[in-house]
Amino acid sequence: MLLPLLLLLECIVLISLPRLGSIDAQKIQVGFYSTTCPQAESIVKNVVSSAVSANRGLAAGLLRLQFHDCFVQGCDASVLIDTTPSTKGGAEKDAPPNKTLRGFEVIDAAKAQLEAKCPGTVSCADILAFATRDAVVQVGGPRWDVPAGRRDGRISSAAEATSSLPDPSFSINQLTQRFAAKGLSQDNMITLSGAHTIGVAHCKTFINRLYGFSSSADTDPSLDPTFAQSLKAQCPRENPNPNTVVSLDPTPNTFDNSYYSNLALGRGLLASDELLFTDGSTTLNVALNSFFGSTWLQKFPDAMVKMSLIEVKTGSQGEIRKNCRRIN
């Protein structure tokens, strides 16, 4: 009886892995560089610590960078590739949703040190995964073990980034479907949305909620009136400054569950964020994350690991770039 049970459990584990495709899941593992480059994670951690200490906003930048990478062709560092004359339509970082991505220089600095220490060993995709974890920890968030062994992708397409990334105007159903397509549940989606507890957004991403919202309301009625007036002061109707940014959360450099509490108060900045509370299918989960912050902090690492395994490449499916901005 024991052997059949073990085989069944093994099947369940393999089935639950998010869209690993035809790769051997055993190649992706915690401690992947323990013999080939034992200092890999500590090198990345030190680079991230220095960068985030100088600019705490980079924590949100790195977190967003990994999300935008994983949702387009999987977690293969394709978002880091620069456009070249031969790149038809531009690389991922040139897509409209990616124009404001930050943190590239942190990955470059870590890669340079790793190439000096362990040439041709640590992939850019793994560096990004390590750096994201370390950035979250740096601003008070939870730590998690990062499975590694990813290879870097060789294709980067602006068009694919535009079509693959969730849009801030999406409905809950659209968001749920987009996450499901990547092997992530609605609970994973709500948990990962809590990453908006850090970072900022440009006026253009939410200004449609402030002016001309609908035929019956100039301002989105789900917005707290006082909060709406504050936003209008920062983002005027006429000629808003394209460089103005507004914090996604009152404590934009501290990783906590206040994001969820703000949604309940009508102070979610992005429409897709506020929908998490106003849509009946997700209200309960938001409320639970608001009241039980420690539970959310326990769920967040699991959701991040699951996201970091979307369509990963190993072996001949990818490469280990010498420079994260260029294909070998």
C-alpha positions as CSV (number, residue, x, y, z in Angstrom):
1,M,0.0,0.0,0.0
2,L,2.8,2.4,0.8
3,L,4.4,2.4,-2.7
4,P,1.2,3.2,-4.6
5,L,0.5,6.0,-2.1
6,L,4.0,7.5,-2.6
7,L,3.5,7.3,-6.4
8,L,0.2,9.1,-6.1
9,L,1.7,11.8,-3.9
10,E,4.5,12.3,-6.4
11,C,2.0,12.7,-9.2
12,I,0.0,15.2,-7.2
13,V,3.2,17.3,-6.6
14,L,4.1,17.3,-10.3
15,I,0.6,18.2,-11.4
16,S,0.5,21.1,-9.0
17,L,3.7,22.7,-10.4
18,P,2.8,25.8,-12.5
19,R,3.2,25.3,-16.2
20,L,6.7,23.7,-16.1
21,G,6.1,22.3,-19.6
22,S,8.5,19.5,-20.7
23,I,11.4,20.4,-18.4
24,D,12.6,18.2,-15.6
25,A,11.2,19.9,-12.5
26,Q,14.0,18.3,-10.4
27,K,16.5,20.6,-12.1
28,I,14.9,23.6,-10.4
29,Q,15.8,23.5,-6.8
30,V,16.8,25.4,-3.7
31,G,20.6,25.6,-3.4
32,F,21.1,25.0,-7.1
33,Y,24.5,26.9,-7.0
34,S,25.7,25.3,-3.7
35,T,28.7,23.7,-5.5
36,T,29.1,25.7,-8.7
37,C,28.9,29.2,-7.1
38,P,28.3,28.9,-3.3
39,Q,28.4,32.7,-2.9
40,A,25.8,33.4,-5.5
41,E,23.0,34.3,-3.2
42,S,25.1,36.3,-0.8
43,I,26.6,38.3,-3.6
44,V,23.1,39.2,-4.9
45,K,21.9,40.0,-1.4
46,N,24.8,42.4,-0.8
47,V,24.2,44.3,-4.1
48,V,20.5,44.6,-3.4
49,S,21.1,45.7,0.2
50,S,23.3,48.5,-0.9
51,A,21.0,49.6,-3.7
52,V,17.8,49.5,-1.6
53,S,19.5,51.3,1.3
54,A,20.3,54.1,-1.0
55,N,16.9,54.1,-2.7
56,R,14.1,52.2,-0.9
57,G,11.8,52.6,-3.9
58,L,14.0,50.1,-5.7
59,A,12.4,47.3,-3.7
60,A,9.1,47.9,-5.5
61,G,10.9,48.3,-8.7
62,L,12.6,44.9,-8.5
63,L,9.4,43.2,-7.4
64,R,7.5,44.6,-10.4
65,L,10.4,43.7,-12.7
66,Q,10.1,40.0,-11.8
67,F,6.3,40.1,-12.2
68,H,6.6,41.7,-15.6
69,D,9.2,39.2,-16.6
70,C,7.4,36.1,-15.5
71,F,4.1,37.0,-17.2
72,V,5.8,37.2,-20.6
73,Q,7.3,34.0,-21.9
74,G,7.9,32.8,-18.3
75,C,10.6,33.7,-15.8
76,D,13.5,33.9,-18.2
77,A,14.9,37.4,-17.8
78,S,13.6,38.4,-21.2
79,V,12.4,41.7,-19.8
80,L,16.1,42.7,-19.2
81,I,17.1,42.4,-22.9
82,D,17.8,45.7,-24.7
83,T,16.4,46.4,-28.1
84,T,18.8,46.1,-31.0
85,P,18.5,47.1,-34.7
86,S,17.4,43.5,-35.4
87,T,14.7,43.5,-32.8
88,K,11.4,43.6,-34.7
89,G,9.0,45.9,-32.9
90,G,11.2,46.4,-29.9
91,A,12.1,44.3,-26.8
92,E,9.8,43.8,-23.8
93,K,11.2,46.7,-21.9
94,D,10.0,49.0,-24.7
95,A,6.3,47.9,-24.4
96,P,4.0,50.6,-23.0
97,P,3.4,48.7,-19.7
98,N,7.1,48.4,-19.2
99,K,8.2,51.9,-19.8
100,T,8.4,52.7,-16.1
101,L,10.2,49.6,-15.0
102,R,13.1,50.1,-12.6
103,G,15.9,48.1,-11.1
104,F,17.8,47.1,-14.2
105,E,21.1,48.6,-12.9
106,V,20.8,46.4,-9.7
107,I,20.7,43.2,-11.8
108,D,23.6,44.5,-13.9
109,A,25.7,45.1,-10.8
110,A,25.0,41.7,-9.4
111,K,25.7,40.0,-12.7
112,A,29.0,41.8,-13.0
113,Q,30.2,40.6,-9.6
114,L,28.9,37.0,-10.3
115,E,30.7,36.9,-13.7
116,A,33.9,37.9,-12.0
117,K,33.5,35.3,-9.3
118,C,31.8,32.4,-11.2
119,P,31.9,33.1,-15.0
120,G,29.1,31.7,-17.1
121,T,27.4,30.1,-14.1
122,V,24.5,32.1,-12.7
123,S,21.6,33.0,-15.0
124,C,20.1,36.5,-15.1
125,A,16.7,34.9,-14.4
126,D,17.9,33.5,-11.1
127,I,19.6,36.7,-10.2
128,L,16.3,38.5,-10.7
129,A,14.5,35.9,-8.5
130,F,17.1,36.2,-5.7
131,A,17.1,40.0,-6.0
132,T,13.3,40.3,-5.7
133,R,13.3,38.1,-2.6
134,D,16.1,40.1,-1.0
135,A,14.5,43.5,-1.9
136,V,11.2,42.4,-0.1
137,V,13.2,41.4,3.0
138,Q,15.1,44.7,2.9
139,V,11.8,46.7,3.4
140,G,10.4,44.5,6.1
141,G,8.8,41.7,4.1
142,P,9.1,37.9,4.6
143,R,12.0,35.8,3.4
144,W,11.6,32.7,1.3
145,D,13.9,30.0,-0.2
146,V,14.3,30.6,-4.0
147,P,14.4,27.5,-6.2
148,A,17.0,28.1,-8.9
149,G,18.3,26.6,-12.1
150,R,16.5,28.8,-14.6
151,R,18.1,29.5,-18.0
152,D,17.8,32.9,-19.7
153,G,15.5,33.3,-22.7
154,R,16.7,34.3,-26.1
155,I,13.5,36.1,-27.3
156,S,12.1,39.5,-26.1
157,S,9.1,41.0,-27.7
158,A,7.3,44.3,-26.9
159,A,4.2,43.1,-28.7
160,E,4.0,40.0,-26.5
161,A,4.6,42.0,-23.4
162,T,1.7,44.3,-24.3
163,S,-0.7,41.4,-24.9
164,S,0.4,39.2,-22.0
165,L,0.5,41.6,-19.0
166,P,-2.7,42.4,-17.0
167,D,-4.1,45.8,-17.7
168,P,-5.0,48.1,-14.7
169,S,-8.5,48.5,-16.3
170,F,-9.2,44.7,-16.2
171,S,-12.3,43.4,-14.5
172,I,-11.9,40.8,-11.7
173,N,-12.9,38.1,-14.2
174,Q,-10.3,39.2,-16.7
175,L,-7.6,39.3,-14.0
176,T,-8.6,35.9,-12.7
177,Q,-8.4,34.4,-16.2
178,R,-5.0,36.1,-16.9
179,F,-3.5,34.7,-13.7
180,A,-5.1,31.3,-14.3
181,A,-3.5,31.1,-17.7
182,K,-0.2,31.3,-15.9
183,G,-1.1,28.6,-13.4
184,L,-2.0,31.0,-10.6
185,S,-5.2,30.8,-8.6
186,Q,-7.5,33.7,-7.7
187,D,-6.1,33.5,-4.1
188,N,-2.6,33.7,-5.5
189,M,-3.7,36.8,-7.5
190,I,-5.1,38.5,-4.4
191,T,-2.0,37.6,-2.3
192,L,0.4,38.9,-4.9
193,S,-1.6,42.1,-5.4
194,G,-0.5,42.9,-1.8
195,A,2.9,43.7,-3.3
196,H,1.2,47.1,-4.0
197,T,1.9,47.9,-0.4
198,I,5.1,49.3,-1.7
199,G,5.8,51.5,-4.7
200,V,4.2,54.3,-6.7
201,A,2.1,54.8,-9.8
202,H,2.0,57.5,-12.5
203,C,-1.1,59.7,-12.9
204,K,-2.0,58.2,-16.2
205,T,-2.7,54.8,-14.7
206,F,-5.6,56.1,-12.6
207,I,-6.6,59.5,-13.8
208,N,-9.6,58.1,-15.6
209,R,-11.0,57.5,-12.1
210,L,-10.8,61.2,-11.3
211,Y,-12.3,62.9,-14.3
212,G,-15.1,61.8,-16.7
213,F,-15.5,58.5,-15.0
214,S,-19.0,57.8,-16.3
215,S,-22.1,59.5,-17.6
216,S,-23.5,59.6,-14.1
217,A,-20.3,60.4,-12.1
218,D,-17.3,62.5,-12.9
219,T,-15.3,60.7,-10.2
220,D,-15.3,57.0,-9.5
221,P,-17.8,56.7,-6.6
222,S,-15.8,53.8,-5.1
223,L,-13.0,56.3,-4.2
224,D,-13.1,57.9,-0.8
225,P,-14.0,61.6,-1.4
226,T,-11.1,63.0,0.6
227,F,-8.7,60.6,-1.1
228,A,-10.1,61.6,-4.5
229,Q,-9.5,65.3,-3.7
230,S,-5.9,64.6,-2.7
231,L,-5.3,62.7,-5.9
232,K,-6.8,65.5,-8.0
233,A,-4.5,68.0,-6.4
234,Q,-1.5,65.9,-7.5
235,C,-3.0,65.0,-10.9
236,P,-5.0,67.9,-12.3
237,R,-7.5,67.5,-15.1
238,E,-5.6,69.8,-17.5
239,N,-2.0,69.0,-18.4
240,P,-1.0,66.6,-15.6
241,N,2.7,66.2,-15.2
242,P,3.7,62.9,-16.8
243,N,6.5,62.4,-14.3
244,T,4.3,62.8,-11.2
245,V,4.0,59.7,-9.1
246,V,1.6,58.8,-6.3
247,S,2.2,56.2,-3.6
248,L,0.2,53.0,-3.9
249,D,0.0,52.9,-0.1
250,P,0.5,55.5,2.7
251,T,3.6,53.6,3.7
252,P,5.2,53.0,0.2
253,N,8.5,51.8,1.6
254,T,7.3,49.4,4.2
255,F,6.1,45.9,3.4
256,D,2.8,45.4,5.4
257,N,-0.8,44.6,4.9
258,S,-2.1,48.1,5.0
259,Y,-2.8,47.8,1.2
260,Y,-5.8,45.7,2.0
261,S,-7.1,48.0,4.8
262,N,-6.9,50.9,2.3
263,L,-9.1,49.0,-0.2
264,A,-11.8,48.6,2.4
265,L,-11.6,52.4,3.0
266,G,-12.0,53.3,-0.7
267,R,-8.3,54.3,-1.0
268,G,-7.1,51.8,-3.5
269,L,-5.2,53.8,-6.1
270,L,-5.6,51.6,-9.2
271,A,-9.1,50.5,-10.4
272,S,-8.0,46.9,-10.5
273,D,-6.9,47.1,-6.9
274,E,-10.2,48.7,-5.6
275,L,-12.2,46.0,-7.5
276,L,-10.6,43.4,-5.3
277,F,-12.7,44.8,-2.5
278,T,-15.9,46.0,-4.4
279,D,-16.3,42.8,-6.4
280,G,-18.2,40.2,-4.3
281,S,-16.1,37.3,-5.4
282,T,-12.9,38.6,-3.8
283,T,-14.1,40.8,-1.0
284,L,-13.8,38.2,1.7
285,N,-10.2,37.4,0.8
286,V,-9.3,41.1,1.0
287,A,-11.0,41.4,4.3
288,L,-9.1,38.4,5.7
289,N,-5.8,39.8,4.5
290,S,-6.7,43.1,6.1
291,F,-7.6,41.6,9.5
292,F,-5.0,38.8,9.6
293,G,-1.8,40.4,8.2
294,S,0.4,37.6,9.6
295,T,-1.5,35.0,7.5
296,W,-1.0,37.1,4.3
297,L,2.7,37.4,5.1
298,Q,2.8,33.6,5.3
299,K,1.0,33.1,2.0
300,F,3.0,35.7,0.1
301,P,6.3,33.7,-0.1
302,D,4.4,30.6,-1.4
303,A,2.7,32.7,-4.1
304,M,6.0,34.3,-5.1
305,V,7.7,30.9,-5.5
306,K,4.8,29.6,-7.5
307,M,5.0,32.7,-9.8
308,S,8.7,32.4,-10.1
309,L,8.3,28.9,-11.7
310,I,6.0,30.0,-14.5
311,E,7.3,28.4,-17.8
312,V,10.9,28.3,-16.6
313,K,13.5,27.2,-19.1
314,T,16.4,24.7,-18.3
315,G,19.1,23.1,-20.3
316,S,19.0,23.8,-24.1
317,Q,15.8,25.7,-23.7
318,G,17.8,28.8,-22.8
319,E,21.3,30.1,-22.0
320,I,23.3,31.8,-19.3
321,R,23.8,35.3,-20.6
322,K,27.2,36.9,-20.0
323,N,25.4,40.3,-20.0
324,C,21.8,40.4,-18.9
325,R,21.0,43.0,-21.5
326,R,22.2,41.0,-24.5
327,I,21.7,37.5,-25.9
328,N,25.0,35.6,-26.1
